Amino acid sequence: MRPNSAVVDEESKAEIKARNRKKKWADIKKNRALYLMILPGLLYFLVFKYAPMGGLIIAFQDYQPWLGILGSPFVGLKHFIRLFTEDTFVLLMKNTLIIFGMNILFSFPFPILLAVLLNELRSEKLKRAIQTVIYLPHFMSWVIVVSIFYVLLTTEGGVINNIIVANGGEKVSFLTNPNWLRPMYIFQQIWKGAGWGTIVYLAAITNVDEQLYEAADMDGANRLRKMWHITLPAIRPTIITLLILKIGDVLELGFEHMFLLMNSMNRSVAQIFDTFVYTAGIQNGQLSYSTAVGLFKGIVGLILVMAANWLAKKFGEEGVY
């Protein structure tokens, strides 16, 4: 009897697996339009994010293009030791962390504030008009954004300096003075990205139960109190999730923006890991060394995301995963 029951059990398991497999393919066929929409994003990450990870092996080699990955000699942690022992590491870490801290302090909260203020507008036409205007900078490349600010801030006929001079002041070297680089960088980040960043928060706000606001009205709460006690707590999971993802970019500030702002006069505060990777890898041909720097950035980001996610769950939040 036992062998027969075992055979029956195996057959039933095989039938269940076949049924589940058939159901899964039926669901995929039914929702094929949704899967086709996912396909471009999936291909992007496979081709540009996961496939190049195979090249990280050159961070542990003295890579020579004419020898290839298989023929280049293995040098272990040589490039990582060089990174941590050179004086440039302290400068890169300092500049990157300061700008990241300013990003978290100013750039990250601004879309939240903007979304809450937009939500308080009663006129839908005015709300849509403002949204359209603040979304536009997102579609401009950093080349255009930096060029606009160059025209406005240059000492050679710039609008801002002309206004300063017309009011009895002296021209300010916004573009070459190291003290102005970081504020200018953050302002451009906010101007370009804050409007687009409100989309996620506005979507989260639309899910807030209207009965909460009605109950607050009955209790005599004003708009500020409703924003503080209802709107912000309701979108807190979204804020926490985006903050965790933002923390993962602690050493990934973006190459293009800073590279366009950097010049010989402000290089001491503008040189960050992203620009250093370009300088070392492309300009100086130190491919293995620049790969080691990039791998270091990725590992730090991964550790920080996992740590931030763990802390979020520890304090009762949902986290990313």
Number of C-alpha atoms within 10 A of each C-alpha: 6 7 8 9 10 11 12 12 12 12 12 12 12 12 12 12 12 12 11 12 12 12 12 12 12 12 11 13 12 11 11 13 11 11 13 11 10 11 11 11 11 12 12 11 11 12 12 10 10 11 10 10 11 8 11 14 17 24 25 20 23 20 22 16 10 8 10 11 16 11 13 16 15 16 13 14 13 16 20 19 11 13 18 12 11 10 10 15 17 13 16 20 14 15 20 21 15 13 21 21 14 15 22 16 12 15 21 20 16 20 22 22 15 18 22 19 12 19 17 12 11 9 9 11 10 12 15 12 10 13 18 13 10 19 19 14 20 17 11 11 13 20 12 12 18 18 14 11 17 16 14 17 20 19 19 12 11 15 16 18 21 18 13 13 13 10 9 8 11 13 17 16 15 20 20 18 13 18 13 15 20 19 14 16 19 18 15 19 19 21 19 21 21 24 23 19 22 22 16 16 21 18 13 18 19 13 11 16 12 10 9 14 18 13 11 17 13 9 9 11 15 10 13 11 12 17 18 12 15 17 22 19 13 18 20 14 17 19 18 18 18 15 19 21 19 18 22 21 18 21 23 18 18 13 15 13 18 20 18 14 21 19 16 8 12 17 15 14 21 25 22 27 26 22 21 21 21 17 15 17 17 12 11 11 13 17 22 24 24 26 22 25 23 19 17 17 18 17 12 14 20 16 13 19 22 18 14 21 22 17 14 18 13 11 9 8 15 15 23 19 8
